[in-house]
Amino acid sequence: MAFLIWTALLKVSDLTRYFFHVERQKSEPDNSGFEYANHAEAKKAAVRYAGELLQYNPDLFQKTGSLKLKLMDSNDHQVLEIKISAIH
């Protein structure tokens, strides 16, 4: 029984916390983050999130003309940066 509990705890602890920092006119840091199994899963989530920001807040993008999302891991290493700019 103790082995099963230890194994379950080990799997939970294998997750890494990732942070999605957004920059439009100003920085909007993510202080909570989300846990993912690996960089690949976190990158997929970052791309989806950037798409949702554009889909649900198009006026914010049109006002600033740019959007930057930085995906950082729990060691504050940059994993991915997504830059979206409008050419007027």
HTML snippet that shows the backbone in 3Dmol.js (N, CA, C, O; Angstrom):
<script src="https://3Dmol.org/build/3Dmol-min.js"></script>
<div id="view" style="width:600px;height:400px;position:relative"></div>
<script>
const pdb = `
ATOM      1  N   MET A   1       0.820  -1.197   0.000  1.00  0.00           N
ATOM      2  CA  MET A   1       0.000   0.000   0.000  1.00  0.00           C
ATOM      3  C   MET A   1       0.863   1.260   0.000  1.00  0.00           C
ATOM      4  O   MET A   1       0.581   2.206  -0.736  1.00  0.00           O
ATOM      5  N   ALA A   2       1.905   1.276   0.816  1.00  0.00           N
ATOM      6  CA  ALA A   2       2.791   2.440   0.875  1.00  0.00           C
ATOM      7  C   ALA A   2       3.465   2.673  -0.470  1.00  0.00           C
ATOM      8  O   ALA A   2       3.693   3.819  -0.859  1.00  0.00           O
ATOM      9  N   PHE A   3       3.786   1.601  -1.182  1.00  0.00           N
ATOM     10  CA  PHE A   3       4.421   1.737  -2.495  1.00  0.00           C
ATOM     11  C   PHE A   3       3.495   2.452  -3.470  1.00  0.00           C
ATOM     12  O   PHE A   3       3.941   3.306  -4.237  1.00  0.00           O
ATOM     13  N   LEU A   4       2.207   2.111  -3.447  1.00  0.00           N
ATOM     14  CA  LEU A   4       1.249   2.747  -4.351  1.00  0.00           C
ATOM     15  C   LEU A   4       1.117   4.233  -4.053  1.00  0.00           C
ATOM     16  O   LEU A   4       1.046   5.045  -4.975  1.00  0.00           O
ATOM     17  N   ILE A   5       1.084   4.594  -2.790  1.00  0.00           N
ATOM     18  CA  ILE A   5       1.001   6.005  -2.414  1.00  0.00           C
ATOM     19  C   ILE A   5       2.251   6.739  -2.852  1.00  0.00           C
ATOM     20  O   ILE A   5       2.151   7.838  -3.398  1.00  0.00           O
ATOM     21  N   TRP A   6       3.422   6.171  -2.631  1.00  0.00           N
ATOM     22  CA  TRP A   6       4.689   6.791  -3.020  1.00  0.00           C
ATOM     23  C   TRP A   6       4.752   6.959  -4.527  1.00  0.00           C
ATOM     24  O   TRP A   6       5.199   7.998  -5.013  1.00  0.00           O
ATOM     25  N   THR A   7       4.315   5.957  -5.271  1.00  0.00           N
ATOM     26  CA  THR A   7       4.321   6.033  -6.732  1.00  0.00           C
ATOM     27  C   THR A   7       3.392   7.144  -7.211  1.00  0.00           C
ATOM     28  O   THR A   7       3.748   7.894  -8.120  1.00  0.00           O
ATOM     29  N   ALA A   8       2.218   7.260  -6.618  1.00  0.00           N
ATOM     30  CA  ALA A   8       1.290   8.320  -7.003  1.00  0.00           C
ATOM     31  C   ALA A   8       1.873   9.687  -6.704  1.00  0.00           C
ATOM     32  O   ALA A   8       1.724  10.605  -7.510  1.00  0.00           O
ATOM     33  N   LEU A   9       2.524   9.844  -5.579  1.00  0.00           N
ATOM     34  CA  LEU A   9       3.157  11.120  -5.237  1.00  0.00           C
ATOM     35  C   LEU A   9       4.298  11.438  -6.189  1.00  0.00           C
ATOM     36  O   LEU A   9       4.484  12.595  -6.566  1.00  0.00           O
ATOM     37  N   LEU A  10       5.053  10.442  -6.577  1.00  0.00           N
ATOM     38  CA  LEU A  10       6.159  10.641  -7.508  1.00  0.00           C
ATOM     39  C   LEU A  10       5.639  11.161  -8.843  1.00  0.00           C
ATOM     40  O   LEU A  10       6.226  12.079  -9.417  1.00  0.00           O
ATOM     41  N   LYS A  11       4.552  10.593  -9.343  1.00  0.00           N
ATOM     42  CA  LYS A  11       4.002  11.040 -10.623  1.00  0.00           C
ATOM     43  C   LYS A  11       3.514  12.478 -10.552  1.00  0.00           C
ATOM     44  O   LYS A  11       3.703  13.234 -11.504  1.00  0.00           O
ATOM     45  N   VAL A  12       2.896  12.870  -9.456  1.00  0.00           N
ATOM     46  CA  VAL A  12       2.435  14.248  -9.297  1.00  0.00           C
ATOM     47  C   VAL A  12       3.614  15.194  -9.248  1.00  0.00           C
ATOM     48  O   VAL A  12       3.563  16.277  -9.830  1.00  0.00           O
ATOM     49  N   SER A  13       4.677  14.802  -8.562  1.00  0.00           N
ATOM     50  CA  SER A  13       5.833  15.682  -8.423  1.00  0.00           C
ATOM     51  C   SER A  13       6.634  15.799  -9.711  1.00  0.00           C
ATOM     52  O   SER A  13       7.484  16.681  -9.829  1.00  0.00           O
ATOM     53  N   ASP A  14       6.375  14.921 -10.683  1.00  0.00           N
ATOM     54  CA  ASP A  14       7.075  14.994 -11.967  1.00  0.00           C
ATOM     55  C   ASP A  14       6.579  16.163 -12.823  1.00  0.00           C
ATOM     56  O   ASP A  14       7.209  16.507 -13.823  1.00  0.00           O
ATOM     57  N   LEU A  15       5.471  16.765 -12.442  1.00  0.00           N
ATOM     58  CA  LEU A  15       4.937  17.897 -13.193  1.00  0.00           C
ATOM     59  C   LEU A  15       5.779  19.138 -12.923  1.00  0.00           C
ATOM     60  O   LEU A  15       6.308  19.320 -11.826  1.00  0.00           O
ATOM     61  N   THR A  16       5.893  19.975 -13.927  1.00  0.00           N
ATOM     62  CA  THR A  16       6.619  21.234 -13.806  1.00  0.00           C
ATOM     63  C   THR A  16       5.635  22.372 -13.958  1.00  0.00           C
ATOM     64  O   THR A  16       4.717  22.303 -14.775  1.00  0.00           O
ATOM     65  N   ARG A  17       5.822  23.415 -13.177  1.00  0.00           N
ATOM     66  CA  ARG A  17       4.959  24.598 -13.269  1.00  0.00           C
ATOM     67  C   ARG A  17       5.511  25.522 -14.351  1.00  0.00           C
ATOM     68  O   ARG A  17       6.710  25.798 -14.399  1.00  0.00           O
ATOM     69  N   TYR A  18       4.617  25.994 -15.215  1.00  0.00           N
ATOM     70  CA  TYR A  18       4.958  26.908 -16.301  1.00  0.00           C
ATOM     71  C   TYR A  18       4.134  28.182 -16.142  1.00  0.00           C
ATOM     72  O   TYR A  18       3.003  28.155 -15.655  1.00  0.00           O
ATOM     73  N   PHE A  19       4.727  29.293 -16.563  1.00  0.00           N
ATOM     74  CA  PHE A  19       4.098  30.599 -16.413  1.00  0.00           C
ATOM     75  C   PHE A  19       3.930  31.246 -17.783  1.00  0.00           C
ATOM     76  O   PHE A  19       4.827  31.185 -18.623  1.00  0.00           O
ATOM     77  N   PHE A  20       2.769  31.866 -17.999  1.00  0.00           N
ATOM     78  CA  PHE A  20       2.403  32.459 -19.277  1.00  0.00           C
ATOM     79  C   PHE A  20       2.369  33.977 -19.110  1.00  0.00           C
ATOM     80  O   PHE A  20       1.333  34.535 -18.751  1.00  0.00           O
ATOM     81  N   HIS A  21       3.485  34.644 -19.366  1.00  0.00           N
ATOM     82  CA  HIS A  21       3.578  36.096 -19.221  1.00  0.00           C
ATOM     83  C   HIS A  21       3.153  36.755 -20.529  1.00  0.00           C
ATOM     84  O   HIS A  21       3.668  36.425 -21.597  1.00  0.00           O
ATOM     85  N   VAL A  22       2.216  37.680 -20.434  1.00  0.00           N
ATOM     86  CA  VAL A  22       1.682  38.360 -21.619  1.00  0.00           C
ATOM     87  C   VAL A  22       2.153  39.806 -21.616  1.00  0.00           C
ATOM     88  O   VAL A  22       2.165  40.460 -20.573  1.00  0.00           O
ATOM     89  N   GLU A  23       2.541  40.302 -22.786  1.00  0.00           N
ATOM     90  CA  GLU A  23       2.890  41.713 -22.948  1.00  0.00           C
ATOM     91  C   GLU A  23       2.070  42.288 -24.091  1.00  0.00           C
ATOM     92  O   GLU A  23       2.096  41.786 -25.215  1.00  0.00           O
ATOM     93  N   ARG A  24       1.350  43.340 -23.781  1.00  0.00           N
ATOM     94  CA  ARG A  24       0.649  44.125 -24.796  1.00  0.00           C
ATOM     95  C   ARG A  24       1.245  45.516 -24.665  1.00  0.00           C
ATOM     96  O   ARG A  24       2.396  45.719 -25.050  1.00  0.00           O
ATOM     97  N   GLN A  25       0.509  46.471 -24.139  1.00  0.00           N
ATOM     98  CA  GLN A  25       1.103  47.782 -23.867  1.00  0.00           C
ATOM     99  C   GLN A  25       1.939  47.725 -22.598  1.00  0.00           C
ATOM    100  O   GLN A  25       2.884  48.495 -22.431  1.00  0.00           O
ATOM    101  N   LYS A  26       1.589  46.819 -21.719  1.00  0.00           N
ATOM    102  CA  LYS A  26       2.335  46.649 -20.473  1.00  0.00           C
ATOM    103  C   LYS A  26       2.470  45.160 -20.188  1.00  0.00           C
ATOM    104  O   LYS A  26       1.777  44.338 -20.788  1.00  0.00           O
ATOM    105  N   SER A  27       3.356  44.823 -19.279  1.00  0.00           N
ATOM    106  CA  SER A  27       3.549  43.434 -18.892  1.00  0.00           C
ATOM    107  C   SER A  27       2.412  42.958 -18.010  1.00  0.00           C
ATOM    108  O   SER A  27       1.949  43.677 -17.125  1.00  0.00           O
ATOM    109  N   GLU A  28       1.977  41.757 -18.260  1.00  0.00           N
ATOM    110  CA  GLU A  28       0.958  41.110 -17.449  1.00  0.00           C
ATOM    111  C   GLU A  28       1.519  39.772 -16.994  1.00  0.00           C
ATOM    112  O   GLU A  28       1.280  38.749 -17.635  1.00  0.00           O
ATOM    113  N   PRO A  29       2.269  39.772 -15.885  1.00  0.00           N
ATOM    114  CA  PRO A  29       2.907  38.526 -15.447  1.00  0.00           C
ATOM    115  C   PRO A  29       1.892  37.510 -14.922  1.00  0.00           C
ATOM    116  O   PRO A  29       0.872  37.868 -14.334  1.00  0.00           O
ATOM    117  N   ASP A  30       2.195  36.266 -15.146  1.00  0.00           N
ATOM    118  CA  ASP A  30       1.402  35.158 -14.618  1.00  0.00           C
ATOM    119  C   ASP A  30       2.076  34.721 -13.323  1.00  0.00           C
ATOM    120  O   ASP A  30       3.161  34.139 -13.353  1.00  0.00           O
ATOM    121  N   ASN A  31       1.454  34.993 -12.210  1.00  0.00           N
ATOM    122  CA  ASN A  31       2.041  34.656 -10.916  1.00  0.00           C
ATOM    123  C   ASN A  31       1.598  33.295 -10.397  1.00  0.00           C
ATOM    124  O   ASN A  31       2.124  32.813  -9.394  1.00  0.00           O
ATOM    125  N   SER A  32       0.637  32.673 -11.071  1.00  0.00           N
ATOM    126  CA  SER A  32       0.120  31.379 -10.613  1.00  0.00           C
ATOM    127  C   SER A  32       0.710  30.215 -11.396  1.00  0.00           C
ATOM    128  O   SER A  32       1.212  29.255 -10.810  1.00  0.00           O
ATOM    129  N   GLY A  33       0.649  30.302 -12.698  1.00  0.00           N
ATOM    130  CA  GLY A  33       1.161  29.243 -13.543  1.00  0.00           C
ATOM    131  C   GLY A  33       0.255  28.027 -13.589  1.00  0.00           C
ATOM    132  O   GLY A  33      -0.775  27.964 -12.918  1.00  0.00           O
ATOM    133  N   PHE A  34       0.669  27.065 -14.399  1.00  0.00           N
ATOM    134  CA  PHE A  34      -0.047  25.804 -14.567  1.00  0.00           C
ATOM    135  C   PHE A  34       0.985  24.684 -14.644  1.00  0.00           C
ATOM    136  O   PHE A  34       2.119  24.904 -15.069  1.00  0.00           O
ATOM    137  N   GLU A  35       0.594  23.501 -14.237  1.00  0.00           N
ATOM    138  CA  GLU A  35       1.514  22.369 -14.257  1.00  0.00           C
ATOM    139  C   GLU A  35       1.289  21.516 -15.500  1.00  0.00           C
ATOM    140  O   GLU A  35       0.158  21.225 -15.887  1.00  0.00           O
ATOM    141  N   TYR A  36       2.409  21.125 -16.112  1.00  0.00           N
ATOM    142  CA  TYR A  36       2.389  20.259 -17.287  1.00  0.00           C
ATOM    143  C   TYR A  36       3.476  19.211 -17.132  1.00  0.00           C
ATOM    144  O   TYR A  36       4.438  19.392 -16.385  1.00  0.00           O
ATOM    145  N   ALA A  37       3.305  18.118 -17.849  1.00  0.00           N
ATOM    146  CA  ALA A  37       4.239  17.002 -17.755  1.00  0.00           C
ATOM    147  C   ALA A  37       5.592  17.315 -18.393  1.00  0.00           C
ATOM    148  O   ALA A  37       6.620  16.792 -17.963  1.00  0.00           O
ATOM    149  N   ASN A  38       5.590  18.179 -19.431  1.00  0.00           N
ATOM    150  CA  ASN A  38       6.844  18.458 -20.137  1.00  0.00           C
ATOM    151  C   ASN A  38       6.714  19.744 -20.954  1.00  0.00           C
ATOM    152  O   ASN A  38       5.644  20.347 -21.038  1.00  0.00           O
ATOM    153  N   HIS A  39       7.833  20.140 -21.550  1.00  0.00           N
ATOM    154  CA  HIS A  39       7.856  21.367 -22.365  1.00  0.00           C
ATOM    155  C   HIS A  39       6.879  21.283 -23.537  1.00  0.00           C
ATOM    156  O   HIS A  39       6.215  22.268 -23.860  1.00  0.00           O
ATOM    157  N   ALA A  40       6.789  20.124 -24.170  1.00  0.00           N
ATOM    158  CA  ALA A  40       5.932  19.994 -25.349  1.00  0.00           C
ATOM    159  C   ALA A  40       4.473  20.283 -25.002  1.00  0.00           C
ATOM    160  O   ALA A  40       3.787  20.982 -25.747  1.00  0.00           O
ATOM    161  N   GLU A  41       3.999  19.755 -23.886  1.00  0.00           N
ATOM    162  CA  GLU A  41       2.618  20.001 -23.471  1.00  0.00           C
ATOM    163  C   GLU A  41       2.409  21.469 -23.109  1.00  0.00           C
ATOM    164  O   GLU A  41       1.374  22.048 -23.438  1.00  0.00           O
ATOM    165  N   ALA A  42       3.376  22.067 -22.441  1.00  0.00           N
ATOM    166  CA  ALA A  42       3.275  23.481 -22.066  1.00  0.00           C
ATOM    167  C   ALA A  42       3.282  24.372 -23.309  1.00  0.00           C
ATOM    168  O   ALA A  42       2.566  25.372 -23.356  1.00  0.00           O
ATOM    169  N   LYS A  43       4.085  24.015 -24.313  1.00  0.00           N
ATOM    170  CA  LYS A  43       4.122  24.798 -25.556  1.00  0.00           C
ATOM    171  C   LYS A  43       2.781  24.751 -26.283  1.00  0.00           C
ATOM    172  O   LYS A  43       2.312  25.766 -26.797  1.00  0.00           O
ATOM    173  N   LYS A  44       2.169  23.575 -26.323  1.00  0.00           N
ATOM    174  CA  LYS A  44       0.850  23.460 -26.948  1.00  0.00           C
ATOM    175  C   LYS A  44      -0.155  24.356 -26.234  1.00  0.00           C
ATOM    176  O   LYS A  44      -0.958  25.038 -26.871  1.00  0.00           O
ATOM    177  N   ALA A  45      -0.102  24.346 -24.916  1.00  0.00           N
ATOM    178  CA  ALA A  45      -1.022  25.186 -24.132  1.00  0.00           C
ATOM    179  C   ALA A  45      -0.769  26.665 -24.390  1.00  0.00           C
ATOM    180  O   ALA A  45      -1.713  27.453 -24.437  1.00  0.00           O
ATOM    181  N   ALA A  46       0.488  27.051 -24.558  1.00  0.00           N
ATOM    182  CA  ALA A  46       0.825  28.453 -24.818  1.00  0.00           C
ATOM    183  C   ALA A  46       0.277  28.908 -26.168  1.00  0.00           C
ATOM    184  O   ALA A  46      -0.238  30.020 -26.285  1.00  0.00           O
ATOM    185  N   VAL A  47       0.385  28.063 -27.178  1.00  0.00           N
ATOM    186  CA  VAL A  47      -0.146  28.404 -28.498  1.00  0.00           C
ATOM    187  C   VAL A  47      -1.667  28.540 -28.434  1.00  0.00           C
ATOM    188  O   VAL A  47      -2.240  29.467 -29.006  1.00  0.00           O
ATOM    189  N   ARG A  48      -2.314  27.606 -27.730  1.00  0.00           N
ATOM    190  CA  ARG A  48      -3.776  27.694 -27.579  1.00  0.00           C
ATOM    191  C   ARG A  48      -4.161  28.981 -26.850  1.00  0.00           C
ATOM    192  O   ARG A  48      -5.118  29.654 -27.232  1.00  0.00           O
ATOM    193  N   TYR A  49      -3.416  29.315 -25.806  1.00  0.00           N
ATOM    194  CA  TYR A  49      -3.722  30.503 -25.014  1.00  0.00           C
ATOM    195  C   TYR A  49      -3.569  31.780 -25.856  1.00  0.00           C
ATOM    196  O   TYR A  49      -4.414  32.673 -25.790  1.00  0.00           O
ATOM    197  N   ALA A  50      -2.499  31.862 -26.640  1.00  0.00           N
ATOM    198  CA  ALA A  50      -2.305  33.026 -27.513  1.00  0.00           C
ATOM    199  C   ALA A  50      -3.487  33.151 -28.486  1.00  0.00           C
ATOM    200  O   ALA A  50      -3.988  34.249 -28.726  1.00  0.00           O
ATOM    201  N   GLY A  51      -3.921  32.028 -29.035  1.00  0.00           N
ATOM    202  CA  GLY A  51      -5.070  32.038 -29.933  1.00  0.00           C
ATOM    203  C   GLY A  51      -6.337  32.508 -29.233  1.00  0.00           C
ATOM    204  O   GLY A  51      -7.127  33.257 -29.806  1.00  0.00           O
ATOM    205  N   GLU A  52      -6.530  32.067 -27.993  1.00  0.00           N
ATOM    206  CA  GLU A  52      -7.707  32.492 -27.237  1.00  0.00           C
ATOM    207  C   GLU A  52      -7.664  33.986 -26.925  1.00  0.00           C
ATOM    208  O   GLU A  52      -8.692  34.662 -26.969  1.00  0.00           O
ATOM    209  N   LEU A  53      -6.485  34.496 -26.613  1.00  0.00           N
ATOM    210  CA  LEU A  53      -6.361  35.933 -26.363  1.00  0.00           C
ATOM    211  C   LEU A  53      -6.798  36.732 -27.584  1.00  0.00           C
ATOM    212  O   LEU A  53      -7.500  37.735 -27.455  1.00  0.00           O
ATOM    213  N   LEU A  54      -6.383  36.291 -28.766  1.00  0.00           N
ATOM    214  CA  LEU A  54      -6.769  36.979 -29.999  1.00  0.00           C
ATOM    215  C   LEU A  54      -8.251  36.793 -30.306  1.00  0.00           C
ATOM    216  O   LEU A  54      -8.925  37.724 -30.747  1.00  0.00           O
ATOM    217  N   GLN A  55      -8.749  35.587 -30.069  1.00  0.00           N
ATOM    218  CA  GLN A  55     -10.145  35.299 -30.385  1.00  0.00           C
ATOM    219  C   GLN A  55     -11.104  36.065 -29.490  1.00  0.00           C
ATOM    220  O   GLN A  55     -12.094  36.618 -29.968  1.00  0.00           O
ATOM    221  N   TYR A  56     -10.817  36.101 -28.200  1.00  0.00           N
ATOM    222  CA  TYR A  56     -11.778  36.685 -27.258  1.00  0.00           C
ATOM    223  C   TYR A  56     -11.504  38.146 -26.915  1.00  0.00           C
ATOM    224  O   TYR A  56     -12.343  38.801 -26.296  1.00  0.00           O
ATOM    225  N   ASN A  57     -10.346  38.663 -27.308  1.00  0.00           N
ATOM    226  CA  ASN A  57     -10.003  40.062 -27.026  1.00  0.00           C
ATOM    227  C   ASN A  57      -9.437  40.754 -28.262  1.00  0.00           C
ATOM    228  O   ASN A  57      -8.373  41.364 -28.163  1.00  0.00           O
ATOM    229  N   PRO A  58     -10.089  40.693 -29.415  1.00  0.00           N
ATOM    230  CA  PRO A  58      -9.504  41.276 -30.619  1.00  0.00           C
ATOM    231  C   PRO A  58      -9.310  42.787 -30.516  1.00  0.00           C
ATOM    232  O   PRO A  58      -8.399  43.333 -31.138  1.00  0.00           O
ATOM    233  N   ASP A  59     -10.146  43.462 -29.747  1.00  0.00           N
ATOM    234  CA  ASP A  59     -10.002  44.916 -29.606  1.00  0.00           C
ATOM    235  C   ASP A  59      -8.698  45.279 -28.912  1.00  0.00           C
ATOM    236  O   ASP A  59      -8.062  46.272 -29.265  1.00  0.00           O
ATOM    237  N   LEU A  60      -8.300  44.491 -27.942  1.00  0.00           N
ATOM    238  CA  LEU A  60      -7.034  44.765 -27.256  1.00  0.00           C
ATOM    239  C   LEU A  60      -5.856  44.648 -28.217  1.00  0.00           C
ATOM    240  O   LEU A  60      -4.929  45.457 -28.168  1.00  0.00           O
ATOM    241  N   PHE A  61      -5.889  43.652 -29.083  1.00  0.00           N
ATOM    242  CA  PHE A  61      -4.814  43.484 -30.056  1.00  0.00           C
ATOM    243  C   PHE A  61      -4.825  44.623 -31.060  1.00  0.00           C
ATOM    244  O   PHE A  61      -3.765  45.134 -31.421  1.00  0.00           O
ATOM    245  N   GLN A  62      -6.002  45.030 -31.518  1.00  0.00           N
ATOM    246  CA  GLN A  62      -6.092  46.094 -32.512  1.00  0.00           C
ATOM    247  C   GLN A  62      -5.606  47.425 -31.959  1.00  0.00           C
ATOM    248  O   GLN A  62      -5.046  48.231 -32.702  1.00  0.00           O
ATOM    249  N   LYS A  63      -5.810  47.669 -30.671  1.00  0.00           N
ATOM    250  CA  LYS A  63      -5.350  48.916 -30.060  1.00  0.00           C
ATOM    251  C   LYS A  63      -3.833  48.980 -29.983  1.00  0.00           C
ATOM    252  O   LYS A  63      -3.236  50.018 -30.269  1.00  0.00           O
ATOM    253  N   THR A  64      -3.211  47.876 -29.599  1.00  0.00           N
ATOM    254  CA  THR A  64      -1.754  47.879 -29.408  1.00  0.00           C
ATOM    255  C   THR A  64      -1.003  47.449 -30.659  1.00  0.00           C
ATOM    256  O   THR A  64       0.135  47.865 -30.875  1.00  0.00           O
ATOM    257  N   GLY A  65      -1.633  46.618 -31.483  1.00  0.00           N
ATOM    258  CA  GLY A  65      -0.974  46.140 -32.693  1.00  0.00           C
ATOM    259  C   GLY A  65       0.045  45.054 -32.457  1.00  0.00           C
ATOM    260  O   GLY A  65       0.705  44.607 -33.395  1.00  0.00           O
ATOM    261  N   SER A  66       0.186  44.615 -31.198  1.00  0.00           N
ATOM    262  CA  SER A  66       1.134  43.543 -30.939  1.00  0.00           C
ATOM    263  C   SER A  66       0.727  42.767 -29.696  1.00  0.00           C
ATOM    264  O   SER A  66      -0.001  43.252 -28.830  1.00  0.00           O
ATOM    265  N   LEU A  67       1.220  41.567 -29.650  1.00  0.00           N
ATOM    266  CA  LEU A  67       0.992  40.688 -28.520  1.00  0.00           C
ATOM    267  C   LEU A  67       2.219  39.798 -28.380  1.00  0.00           C
ATOM    268  O   LEU A  67       2.698  39.239 -29.367  1.00  0.00           O
ATOM    269  N   LYS A  68       2.724  39.667 -27.170  1.00  0.00           N
ATOM    270  CA  LYS A  68       3.852  38.775 -26.920  1.00  0.00           C
ATOM    271  C   LYS A  68       3.492  37.897 -25.732  1.00  0.00           C
ATOM    272  O   LYS A  68       3.021  38.380 -24.702  1.00  0.00           O
ATOM    273  N   LEU A  69       3.719  36.613 -25.891  1.00  0.00           N
ATOM    274  CA  LEU A  69       3.507  35.668 -24.810  1.00  0.00           C
ATOM    275  C   LEU A  69       4.819  34.932 -24.560  1.00  0.00           C
ATOM    276  O   LEU A  69       5.381  34.323 -25.470  1.00  0.00           O
ATOM    277  N   LYS A  70       5.296  34.992 -23.336  1.00  0.00           N
ATOM    278  CA  LYS A  70       6.516  34.270 -22.969  1.00  0.00           C
ATOM    279  C   LYS A  70       6.142  33.123 -22.050  1.00  0.00           C
ATOM    280  O   LYS A  70       5.488  33.318 -21.025  1.00  0.00           O
ATOM    281  N   LEU A  71       6.558  31.939 -22.423  1.00  0.00           N
ATOM    282  CA  LEU A  71       6.359  30.750 -21.608  1.00  0.00           C
ATOM    283  C   LEU A  71       7.647  30.497 -20.839  1.00  0.00           C
ATOM    284  O   LEU A  71       8.704  30.276 -21.429  1.00  0.00           O
ATOM    285  N   MET A  72       7.546  30.532 -19.512  1.00  0.00           N
ATOM    286  CA  MET A  72       8.707  30.345 -18.640  1.00  0.00           C
ATOM    287  C   MET A  72       8.485  29.114 -17.774  1.00  0.00           C
ATOM    288  O   MET A  72       7.356  28.819 -17.382  1.00  0.00           O
ATOM    289  N   ASP A  73       9.575  28.390 -17.473  1.00  0.00           N
ATOM    290  CA  ASP A  73       9.419  27.262 -16.564  1.00  0.00           C
ATOM    291  C   ASP A  73       9.648  27.712 -15.123  1.00  0.00           C
ATOM    292  O   ASP A  73       9.906  28.889 -14.869  1.00  0.00           O
ATOM    293  N   SER A  74       9.555  26.789 -14.200  1.00  0.00           N
ATOM    294  CA  SER A  74       9.661  27.136 -12.779  1.00  0.00           C
ATOM    295  C   SER A  74      11.051  27.598 -12.376  1.00  0.00           C
ATOM    296  O   SER A  74      11.225  28.170 -11.300  1.00  0.00           O
ATOM    297  N   ASN A  75      12.050  27.356 -13.232  1.00  0.00           N
ATOM    298  CA  ASN A  75      13.409  27.847 -12.983  1.00  0.00           C
ATOM    299  C   ASN A  75      13.657  29.186 -13.653  1.00  0.00           C
ATOM    300  O   ASN A  75      14.796  29.648 -13.721  1.00  0.00           O
ATOM    301  N   ASP A  76      12.602  29.809 -14.145  1.00  0.00           N
ATOM    302  CA  ASP A  76      12.638  31.096 -14.840  1.00  0.00           C
ATOM    303  C   ASP A  76      13.432  31.045 -16.146  1.00  0.00           C
ATOM    304  O   ASP A  76      14.041  32.033 -16.558  1.00  0.00           O
ATOM    305  N   HIS A  77      13.414  29.873 -16.789  1.00  0.00           N
ATOM    306  CA  HIS A  77      14.026  29.727 -18.111  1.00  0.00           C
ATOM    307  C   HIS A  77      12.936  29.869 -19.163  1.00  0.00           C
ATOM    308  O   HIS A  77      11.855  29.295 -19.034  1.00  0.00           O
ATOM    309  N   GLN A  78      13.231  30.637 -20.202  1.00  0.00           N
ATOM    310  CA  GLN A  78      12.262  30.821 -21.277  1.00  0.00           C
ATOM    311  C   GLN A  78      12.186  29.555 -22.119  1.00  0.00           C
ATOM    312  O   GLN A  78      13.201  29.050 -22.597  1.00  0.00           O
ATOM    313  N   VAL A  79      10.977  29.053 -22.291  1.00  0.00           N
ATOM    314  CA  VAL A  79      10.737  27.845 -23.061  1.00  0.00           C
ATOM    315  C   VAL A  79      10.260  28.189 -24.468  1.00  0.00           C
ATOM    316  O   VAL A  79      10.598  27.507 -25.436  1.00  0.00           O
ATOM    317  N   LEU A  80       9.464  29.264 -24.567  1.00  0.00           N
ATOM    318  CA  LEU A  80       8.887  29.660 -25.844  1.00  0.00           C
ATOM    319  C   LEU A  80       8.506  31.120 -25.783  1.00  0.00           C
ATOM    320  O   LEU A  80       8.124  31.624 -24.727  1.00  0.00           O
ATOM    321  N   GLU A  81       8.608  31.808 -26.915  1.00  0.00           N
ATOM    322  CA  GLU A  81       8.122  33.169 -27.025  1.00  0.00           C
ATOM    323  C   GLU A  81       7.326  33.266 -28.299  1.00  0.00           C
ATOM    324  O   GLU A  81       7.802  32.912 -29.378  1.00  0.00           O
ATOM    325  N   ILE A  82       6.105  33.749 -28.165  1.00  0.00           N
ATOM    326  CA  ILE A  82       5.223  33.937 -29.310  1.00  0.00           C
ATOM    327  C   ILE A  82       5.028  35.445 -29.495  1.00  0.00           C
ATOM    328  O   ILE A  82       4.591  36.139 -28.577  1.00  0.00           O
ATOM    329  N   LYS A  83       5.356  35.942 -30.689  1.00  0.00           N
ATOM    330  CA  LYS A  83       5.163  37.355 -31.002  1.00  0.00           C
ATOM    331  C   LYS A  83       4.193  37.481 -32.160  1.00  0.00           C
ATOM    332  O   LYS A  83       4.369  36.855 -33.205  1.00  0.00           O
ATOM    333  N   ILE A  84       3.171  38.292 -31.965  1.00  0.00           N
ATOM    334  CA  ILE A  84       2.193  38.540 -33.020  1.00  0.00           C
ATOM    335  C   ILE A  84       2.109  40.047 -33.217  1.00  0.00           C
ATOM    336  O   ILE A  84       1.831  40.788 -32.274  1.00  0.00           O
ATOM    337  N   SER A  85       2.347  40.492 -34.432  1.00  0.00           N
ATOM    338  CA  SER A  85       2.337  41.924 -34.728  1.00  0.00           C
ATOM    339  C   SER A  85       1.461  42.211 -35.937  1.00  0.00           C
ATOM    340  O   SER A  85       1.383  41.417 -36.874  1.00  0.00           O
ATOM    341  N   ALA A  86       0.808  43.359 -35.893  1.00  0.00           N
ATOM    342  CA  ALA A  86       0.002  43.802 -37.029  1.00  0.00           C
ATOM    343  C   ALA A  86       0.804  44.826 -37.816  1.00  0.00           C
ATOM    344  O   ALA A  86       1.481  45.677 -37.238  1.00  0.00           O
ATOM    345  N   ILE A  87       0.723  44.739 -39.115  1.00  0.00           N
ATOM    346  CA  ILE A  87       1.362  45.719 -39.976  1.00  0.00           C
ATOM    347  C   ILE A  87       0.262  46.639 -40.502  1.00  0.00           C
ATOM    348  O   ILE A  87      -0.663  46.201 -41.186  1.00  0.00           O
ATOM    349  N   HIS A  88       0.381  47.897 -40.172  1.00  0.00           N
ATOM    350  CA  HIS A  88      -0.667  48.865 -40.553  1.00  0.00           C
ATOM    351  C   HIS A  88      -0.336  49.511 -41.877  1.00  0.00           C
ATOM    352  O   HIS A  88      -1.095  50.350 -42.362  1.00  0.00           O
TER     353      HIS A  88
END
`;
const viewer = $3Dmol.createViewer("view");
viewer.addModel(pdb, "pdb");
viewer.setStyle({}, {cartoon: {color: "spectrum"}});
viewer.zoomTo();
viewer.render();
</script>
